[in-house]
Amino acid sequence: MEQNDVRYHAYLQILKEELVPAMGCTEPIAIAYGAAKAKELLGTIPDKVVVEASANIIKNVKSVVVPNTNGLKGIEAAAAAGIIAGKSEKVLEVISEVREEEKKLTREYLDRKCIEVKLVDSNITFDIIITMYDKESYVKLRIAEYHVNIVYVERNGKVILDVGNIEGKEKGLTDRSLLNVKDIIDFADSVLIEDVKETLGRQIEYNSAIAKAGLEGNYGANVGSVLLKAYGNDIKIRAKAMAAAGSDARMSGCELPVIINSGSGNQGMTTSLPVIEYAKELKVSEDKLYRALVVSNLITLHLKTGIGRLSAFCGVICAGCGSGSGIAYLHGGDYKEIAHTIVNAAAIVSGIVCDGAKPSCAGKIAAAVDAGILGYYMYKEGQQFRGGDGIVAKGVENTITNVSHLGKIGMKETDKEIINIMLNKCCS
């Protein structure tokens, strides 16, 4: 791909927009970010806060620890942390610098029971509306479609920002419809390493650090550690274990940042860590690792784009396809091998559902990475799933379209039932 090609610059920009740092699960952090921003506009700590959130936001915040809160969970905790200790200029690292005194104040503020949570009446899967009150003053702020996309701000009856109709739009972001498997590989082969080195170097550094912490610490169900103890130290196990360990740590409050993909730290780690491990095993050059990470990240984004940021379709499945593609690339795989890796992996694990962010995400990550690796080795052994087998269609782009339709449209009712179970029927 030529450097003056519009796609070259678009692909670079997509990587820069998506591969950004975040501390903690991104949905509670989005609430903390919105709360910090609203509090700054209000000018004081509010007496009353109403957080209205779409069902998928509630689903993804319910069971994860909010970092730098001494183990607090939930929407109220995320909002309180943002109000007391948030620095909105740090965006998705909004509560990365919290003093011990602020942790204590966050707990005290939460104990005042002045934060109310409501289910928002909206057709948008990613929707957060935060209204804060202090005496006669109030601020209303809305984040929609993606984690830092503030679309509406009102203060004391005056509208400060209103972007208008936002449903189905991700304003300000580069057009993801330009992504396709063939062009992604072409871009990876031709990109100037200096154009991606800072973005991808940070991904390697941050995600490796939290995976190491996950293996060394006691987080969640310790899926990463269990994999290594039960199955050994083979590269195929290490690739799964590192990604799972990063999730183990992140879902349970580890105070290290990750580089996200598609708005998700779990997807960012699943996309990158298996590729990093295989690069070490194969002793490839740094240049080759960066190019493989370009493949894995953009393939993940390509699959996820058609599904949307939040869905009943588990997002790490897309990331498992992405990491499998990156591993294929490290082995010298071309378009044909990578396309078959994606199709094979998608055929294996596309039925895994998202039932919110929590420790079991690490187990799903291990399954997704395993499918990506198996998808590659199947093709190397002359085996493949063919068009007409279930959701598999002839051609990788047609299969991706089918997966997108399944995740975005086909699983809408599944999503409703998952949320109904989580909010109304489950015994915690």
N, C-alpha and C positions, 0 to 999 in steps of 0.2 A: 504494500500500500504506500503510495507516494505521500510525502510529508505535507504537500499542498492540497491533498485530497480532503474534502469537507468531512469525510468519515474519520480520518486520522485525528483531526482536532476534536471532533465530537466524542470519539472513544476516550481520548485523553481526559476530556472534561468530565465525562461520566465517571471515570475512575476517581477523579479528584472530588467530585460531588458525593460519591457513595462511600469511599474508603476514608472515613473520618473517625476520630477517637470518641469513645463514649465510656463512662464509668457506670457500671450497673446495667441491668436490663433496660432496654431503651424506652419501653412504654412508661414505667414509673419515672424514668429520668425526664421524659417529655412533660409529664405532669409537674415535676419539680422545676423544670425550666419555665413552663408557663406560669407557675406560682411565683417564682422569683421575679419574672418580668412584671407580672401584675402588681406585686408588692412594691416594686420600685416605682411604678406609676402612681400607686396609691400614696406612697410616701411614708407609710407607717405599717406596723404590724396590725393586720385586720382583727376586728372583734368577731367577725363572722365570715366564713368562706363556704361557698357552694361549688362543688366540683361535679359537673355533669359530664358523663363519659359514655361513649358507645359501648355496646356489649363486648366487643373484641378487646377494647382497652381494659375493661374490668377483668376479663378473662386472663389477660397477660400480666396484670398487676397483682392479682389476688394472692399468689403463693410465693412470690420472690422477695428476698431480703433487699431492702433499700440500703445501699452502701453508706457508710459513715453515719449510721443511726443507732449503732449498738444492737443490731438485729431486728429492727422494726420492719414490718411488712405492710403492704397495702397502699391504697390510694391516699388515705388520710396521712400516712407516714411520709409518702413522697411529697405531698403538698406542704406538709409542715416543715420538712427539711428544706424545701425550696424557699419557703417564707423566712425561716430563721437564719439559714446559712447559705442560701443560694447566691451565686454570682452569675447572672444571666449572660455576661460577656464570654463566659467559658462554654456556653451552649450545652452540648451533651456531656460535658464534664462539670456541669453546674454545681454539683455538690462534691467535687473532688478535693476541696480544701476546707475542711470543717474542723474547728477547734473542739477540744473536749467539752468546754463550757457550752458551745453551741449544740452539741449532742444532748447535753442535759436539758438545755432550753427547749430543744425540739420535743423531747419527751414531755416536758411540763406543758408546752403549748398543746400537744396532742391530748393530754389529760383534761384540758379545759373543755373538750367536746364541742369546739366551735366550728369544726369542719363537717359539713354534710355532703354525702355522696348520693347522686341521683343517676339513674339510667337515662341518657339523653334520647329524645324522640327524634331520630335522624336516620336517613337512608345511607349515611356515610359510615363505612366500617371503622375509619380512624377519625374520631371526633372527640375533642376535649373542650369544654367551656368552663372557665373559671371566673367566678364573680366574687369579689371581695368587698367587704363593707367596713367602714370606720365612721361611727357617728352618722353625719349626714352625707358623707362621701362614699363613692363606690367606683370600682373599676371592673369592667367585663372584658375578658380576653378569650379568644377562640383559636385553637390549633386544629387544623384539619388536613387530611390526606397523607401527610408525613410529619415526622417528629418535631421539626422546628419551623413548620409552615404556619406562622401567625397570620390569620386571614381577617380577623376582626378585633378592633379595640375600641372600647367606649369608656369615657370617664365623665361622671356626673352629667349625663344626658348629652354629651358632645361626642360624636363619632370621630375618632382619630384615624382609624384605618378600616377600610371595607373593600375587599378585593372582588366583591360580587359573587356570582355563582361559582362555586368551587367543586361541585360534585364531579368526581371522575377526573379531575385535573390536578397536575402537579406543577403549578406555575413556577417559573424560574429555573426549572431543571431542563437539562438537555434532552432532546427527543430520543427516548429509548427504542423506538421502532426502527431505528437505523441498525440495531444489533442483529446479526445473523451469524451462524457458526462459521461459515466459510470466510467471511470478512474478519471475524474475530481472530482466526488463525493467521490470516494474512497480516493483520495488524501486529500480532504478537511476533511474527517473523521479522517484521520490518521496523518496528518502533525503535527510536533512539533511546537507549537505556537511560541516558540522563534526563529524558522526559518523564520517566516513571520511577526513577530511583528513590526519590524522597518519599513518594506516596507508598511504594511497596516496601522500602526499607523500614519504614515506621510500622507497617503491618507485620513484618517479620519480627521486629524487636518487641512490640507490645504483646502480640498474640503468643509468642514463644514464652514470654515472661509469665503470663497468667496461666498457661498450661503447666509450666514448671511448678508454679505455686499450687495448682490443683493436685498435682501428683505428690507433692511434699506435705500438703496440709490434710485436714480432715473436713471435707466439704461435701454436703449433700449425701448422695449414696456412693460416692467415691468410685464411680463407674470406670474411670481411667485406671485407677490402681487395681481394681478387680480384674480388668482385662489383662493386664500385665502379669498378675499373680496366677490367674487361671489358665492363660493360653500361651504364656512365654513372651519372648522378646523379639520375635520375628518382625520384619519391617511392616508387614501387613497389619500386625497387632499394634505396633507402636504408632502407626499412622492413625488408627482409630482411637487409641488410648490418649494421645496428646490432645486431639480435638475434644474428646469427651471430658478430659480433665480440665480443660479451659472452661467448659460449660459447668462442670461440678463447682468450680470456684466462683464463677460469675453469678450463677443462680443463687448462691448461698452467701452473698455479701462480700466477697473478696474486693478489697479496695484498690484494685489495679485496673487501669483502662484497657479496652480492647479496640481494635480497628474493625468497624462494622462493615457489613455488606447488605444492601437492600434494607437498610434501617435496623439490622439485627446483628448483635454481637455473636450469637450462636451461629448465624450463617457466615459471619466474617471468619470465625475460627474454623468452622467446618470446611470452608473454601480454601483456607490457607495452610493450616497446620499439617495436614497429611502430605501436601505438596512439599512443604519445607522438610519434613522427615524423609521423604523419598529422595529429595535432592541430596541430603547428607549421605544416605545409603549408597546412592549411585555415584557420588563424588563428582557431580556435574559442576560446571563453572557457575559463578555468581550470575553471569549474563543469562545462562540457560534457566536458572531458577527464576529470575525476574520475568522472563518471557513465559515460563510455565504459569506463574502467578497471574500474568495478564490474561492468559487463557482461562484459568479457573475462575477468576473474579468476574470476567465478562460473560462467561457461559452461565454462571449462577445468576447474574443480573438479567440475562436474556430469558432464562426460564421463569424467573420470578416476576418479570415485568407484566406478563399477561395474566398472572394470578392476582396481583395486587399486594400491598404491604401486609395486610392482615387477612387471614382466611382460615377455614377449617383444614386446609391443606398444609401439612407441616412444611415450613419453609426450608428446613435443613435438607429435605429431599433434593431440592434444587441445588443446594450447596454440595451435596454428595455427588451429584452429577458433575458439578463444576470441578471438584477436587479429583474425581476420576479422570476428567478431561486433562487436567494439569499433569497428573501422573502419566497418562498416555503420552503427553507432549514431552515429558522428561525422558521417556523411553525412545524418543524419536518418532512418535506417532504423527501421522499427517491427518488431513481432513477426514479421510475414510475411517481411520481407526478411532478418531475422536468422536465422529458422528455416531458410530456404532456403540462406543462406550456410553454415550448419553442415552441412546435408545434402550440399550440393555439395562442400564441402571434405573431409568425411569419406569421401565416395565416391571421391575422387581419391587420397588418400594413406594409407588405413587399412591397407595391406599392408606398411608400413615396419616393420622389426623393430628391437628394441633389442638390440644386441650389446655392451652395456657402455658406460660413460662413457669418452670419449676424444676426440681432436680431430675425428673425422668427425661428431660430434654437431652441429657447426656447419653442415655441409652438409645434414644432415637438417632442422635448424631452418630453413634457407633454403627448402627444399622445402615444409615445413609452412606457413610464412608465405605463400609463393607460392600454395599451395592455398587458404588462407583468403581472400586477396585475389581470386584468380580466382573462388572461390565466390561472392563478393559481386558482382563485375562480370558474371558469368554471369547472375545473376538480374536485374540492371539491364538487361541486353540481352534479357530475356525467355526465357532459357535455363535449364534445370534438369535434374537427374537425377530420375527418377520412381520411385515405389514399384514393387518387382519387379525393378529394375535391380540385380542383384547383392545386396549387403547392404542396399541402400536399401529402406526400408519407407515406407508412406504415413504421414506425420506425423513431425515431428522427434523426438518422444520415443520413438517406435517404432524409428527409425533409431539413436538413441543406445543403446537397449536392445540392438540387434543388434551394434553396435560393442563394447559392454561384454561381450557373450557371446563375441564373437570374441577379444577381448583376454584375458579371464580364463579361459575354458574352451577355446576352439578352438585357442589358441596354446600350450597347455601342452607338447605334444610338441615344438613348434618351439623353445620355451625350453630344453628338455632338450638338443636337438641343438646349439643355439647354445653352450650352456655346455660341452658335450662337445668341440666344435671348439676353443673358446677355451682349455680347460684341458688337453686331451689331444692334439690334432692339429695345432694351429697352430704355425707356425715364427715365433717373435718376432724 
